[in-house]
Amino acid sequence: MDRRKFVKTAGLASVAGVASACGRAGPGQAACTEDSAAQGQRFEWKMVTSWPRDFPGLGTGASRLAENLGTLSGGRLTVKVYGANELVPPLEVFDAVQRGTAEMGHSASYYWKGKLLSSQVFCGVPFGMTAQELNGWLYYGGGLELWQEAYRPFGIIPFPVGNSSMQMGGWFNREINGLADLKGLVMRIPGLGGEVLSRAGGTATGTPVTEIFTALQTGTLDATEWVGPYNDEAFGLHKAARYYYYPGWHEPGTMLEGLFNAKAYARLPEDLQAIVANACQAANMDMLSEFMARNGEALARLRENGVEIRAFPDEVMRELGRIAAEVLQELAAKDEMSARAIRSFKAHFETVRGWTDVSEKYYLNQRP
């Protein structure tokens, strides 16, 4: 057996054994802290996603999370995954989980800015933290507690379930040589990044993922960001646009979310709730690792296929950075929950970047 597969399977099996041991207690053995009825109860859930079924990285990440929940729970919690448009449209995942149409969802929080302004802060802030820095804030800096507090009025519990790491700046059918080239640019770019582009003279749209390729190919869009080489190649975006710009200033570390209907989650025994939380954390690390491994391979293939890979001009980056700071400040001024999240985000960012600058940033700049 492949060693990696063996280690993964053995690890899941051992955790699942511990989690479900109470339900297998024999005569004369000590009783479990959970009552036997709760331990024996089985739950069948639906998961709706914003991604095409089994799409590399995002869709497969959702499927692996569902599979692991079944394995870790010893089959007591099974999850059927629905890709975008199979049960609900990709941008209606939040509503479906809130209504209870599905017990859980897999998406990105900035899609819900029309319902909850603060949701944008927990996904990716332009010129903000990288994936690892963001993990530090969420798990050890109070970010996750704020995220869950923000969703509480909607009856939803969010957990981090993956990160696509540093993204690319996007695919363009026109060159970006200066600020003037952003004027009138119609680009698919969600969240706070979209607001920054709009203030720079462009037009931001929230085109659903299933429509991006056609819109770019037909000229409805002049440009689109999606994720990075691994996902973008799988989508065939290199067949619809000529220029591939970097870096992904708008999403330097894009956190994906698992959304859980609070009532459904509350019905789970405590051990299954713990399995859900820990499976989500494992999924977060798994997806980040996969993107790190696959992006380089995909980027090399895109180069071989003649894609023109370019850096945004310095003046463009400086202006976008200036606008991003302005947008964040205005968001904090108009919404109390956003203000609290942004204060916490900035406080952690200022602390962690001191370490990042003298460690990874300096090293990467010096690495041969």
N, C-alpha and C positions, 0 to 999 in steps of 0.2 A: 504493500500500500504506500502511496505517496506520503512522505513524512509530514508535510504541511497539513495534508488532509487528515492524517492520523491524529496529529496533535490537536487539531481543531475539534475533531469528532470526540476524542477522548476527554478533552476539557469540557465540552458541552455535556457529555454524558455524566461526568462526575458531578457537575453542578446540579444537573437535573436529578441525580440520585439523592443528593442531600435535600433538595427542595421538596421531593415527593416521598421521602422516606417515611413520614408520618402515616401516609395512606397505606403503607405496606407492613405496619407493625403486626407481629404475630401474637398468638395467645401468650399471656403472661408478661409481655413486654410493656414498658412504661407508656402511658398514654401520651399523645401529642398535646402540645399547647393549643393547637387548632382542634376544634371538635371534628369528629370523623365525618359528619355530614358535609362540612365545609371542604374538608380535604378531598372528599370523593366527588364533589360537584365539578362538572365540566362546563366550559364556556366557549361558545362559538361566536367569533367576532368577524366583522367586516372592516377592511382598511381601504379607504379611497385615497387616491394619489393624484398629484398634479402632473405626473409623468406618463409617457407611454409605457405600457407593460414591458418589463424587463429591459428598458432602455439602459445602456451601460452606465454604471455609477449610480445614477439616481433611481431608476426603476429597479435595478437589481439590488440596490441597497434596501429598498422597501421590501422586496421579496425575501431577502436574507433575514431581515428583522422579523418578519412574520414566521419564517421557518425556525429561527432560533427561539422565538417565544413558545412554539410548539414543543421543541426539543427540551428546552430548559424546564418547562412545566410538566414534562412527562406526559404530554398530550392533554393536559387538563385545560389549556388555553390554546385554541386553534384559531388562526386568522386567515381569512380568504382575502386576497389582494385584488383590487379592481384598479386597472390603469385609467388614465385620463379618458373621459367620455364613455367608459364602460358602465358606470353607474351614475356618476355626476360629471359635469364639465370640470376641467382642471382648476378653474378659479372659483369653484363652489365647494371646495373641500371643507373650509371652515364652517359653512352653513350646514353641510351634511352632518358633520360631527356634532355641532351644536343641537341640531334637531334630533339626533339619535338615529338618523338614517344609516349611519355607520358608527361603530364604537370608536374608531380611530382613523386618523388621516396621516398623510406623509406629504409635506409641502414646504413652502418657504414663507416666513411670517410677513415679509413686506407686501405680499399680495393682498393683505387685509387692511391696508392703510385707510381705506374708505370707511371701515368700521372702527378702527382702533389706531390712532396716529402713532402711538408708542411701539406698535408691532415692528416698525421699520428699524428700530434701534437694535433689535435682537437678531437680525439676520446679517446685515452687512452695512457698515457706515463708511461712506466715501472717505478715503485717506485715513481710515481708522485702523483697527487692530488686525493682525494676521490671525490665521486659524488657531495657532497655539496660544497667542495672547488672549484671544477671545475665549478659548477653553478655560484659561486661568480665571478670567472674570466671571464666567458663568458658574463654574464649579467651586471656586474659592474666593470670589470677590463680591458675592451677593447678587450677581446678574440673574441667575436662574430664579431666585426667590422673587425678584422684581417682575420677571417675565411671567411667572405663574400668578402673581398678584394681579397683573394687568389683564390676564385672561379669565380670572375668576368670575367676574360678573356675567360672562358668556357661558358659564358651565363647562369650560374646557380647561384641561391641564396640559401644558406643553412641556416637552422634553427635547433636548438636542438629540438628533439622530444621525448626524453626518455633516461633513464640511467638504466643500469642493476645493478648498485651499485658495491660493491666489488665482484669480481669474485672468483671462485675457481681456483686452480693451474692446474687442469686437471685430466684426467683419464689415468692411466698407466698400461701397462701389464708387467712391470718390476718394481722392487723396486728401489727407489732413496735413497741410503744410503750415497752417497758422490759424489764429482765432477766427479769421474770416470764413474759413471752410466749415465752421460749425453753424454758421447762420443758415437757417432754413433746412438743416439736416433733419430728416425724419428717421428716427431711430427707435427700435424696440429696446427699452431700458427701463426696468421697474424701480420702485422704491425711491430712496433719497437721491440716488444717482440720476434718475429721470428728472427730478426737480432741478438738479444742478445743470444738466444739459439744457433744459428749457430756459433757464436764466442766462445761459451762455449763447442763446439765440437759436437753439434747435427745437425740435418738436418731439417729445417723448411719448411713446405709446406702450400699452401693456399687452401687446399682441400675444395670445396664448401660444404655448410651446408648439402645439400641433399645427399652427398656421405660419410659423416663422419662415420656413424654407420657401414656401410659395410666395409669401409677401415680399421677400428679398429678391427672389428670382424675377418676379413680375414688375418690380420697381415701386410697389406700394410702400416699401421701406427702402431708404437709402443705406441703412446700416442696421446691424443688430448685435447686441451682446448676447451670449448664451452662457457658456461656462468656461471651458478651456479646451485644449487640443483633443483630449480623450472623448469628451461628449460632442464637441463641434464636428470632429471627423465622422463620428457615427451618424450624425444628423446630415452629413453631406453638405455642410454650409460652404465648403471650399468650392463647390460646384455652382454656387449662386453669387459669390462675391470674390473680388480680386485681392483686396488688401486685408491683412490680418494685423491689427494694431495691439500693442502692449504698452504699459501694464494695465491690469484691471483696477484702475484707481477707484472705481465705483464700488467694487466688492473685493477688498484685499483678503477677506476670509469669510466665505459665505456659509452661515450656519443654517442647516435645514432643521425642520421641526417635525416631531411627532405630536399630533394632537389627539387627546384622549377625552372622550365624553366623561365628564366628572361623575355622573351617576353610575355609568357602567364601570368605571374604575373603582368606585366606592363599593360596588357589589362584590369585587374580588376579595378573597381572603388575603390576609396580610402578606403571606409568603408569595402569592402571585403578584401582588402589588410591588414587592421588592424585586421579583424577577423582571417585571416590566421596566422598572427604573434602571436596573443594571443592564438589561438587554439593550436599552436605548443608549446607554453610555458606551457599551461595546460596539454598537452600530456606528456611533460617532467616530470612534477611533478607526474602525474598519474602513469606512468610506474615505476618510482622510488619507489613510495608507494606500488605498487603491488608486486614488487620484494622483498621489505622488509617484506611484510606480508606473502608471499608464500615460500620464501626460507627456513625459519625455519621449516615449516610443511614438506616440501619435504626432508630436511636433516634428520629429525626424521624417516621418512619412509625408507630412504636409509640405515640408521643404522640398522633398524629392519630387512631389507633384507640381512644383512650380509656384506654390503660394508665396506671395510677397509679404514677408513678415517685417513690420516696421514699428519703430518706437514713436510715440506721440512727441511732438516738438516740446521743448522745455517751456516755451511761453504758454502753450496750451495747458500743460500740467500745472503751471503756477496759477493761472487764472481759474482753472477748475478747482484747485485747492482753496483758493480764496473764496470762491462762491460756496464751496462745501461747508466751510466754517460759518458762513453767513446763514445758510439754510439750517444748520444744526441749532444755531443760536435762536433763530426765529421759531423753530419747532418747540424748543424749550419754553419760549415765551407764551405760546398759545395753548399748551396742554400740560396739566400738572403731572400726569403719569410720565409723559415724555421727558419733562424736566427732571424728574427724579432719576429716570433711567439714564439720561444723558449725563447728569452729574456723577452718577456712579461709574458710568462708562469712562468718562474723562479722567476721573480720579485714578482708576485702575490703569488706564492707558499711560498716564504720566509717570506712574511708578514703574510699570513693566517695561516701558520703552527705554528707560535708563539702562536696564540690564540687556535688553535686545541690542541696543546700539553698541555696547562694549563687548558683546559676545558674537551673536550670529551676524549682525550687520557688518561689523568690522572684519570679521573672518571672511565673509562672502566677498567683500570688496577686495580682499588681499589674496584670495585663493587662486592659485595658478590655473 
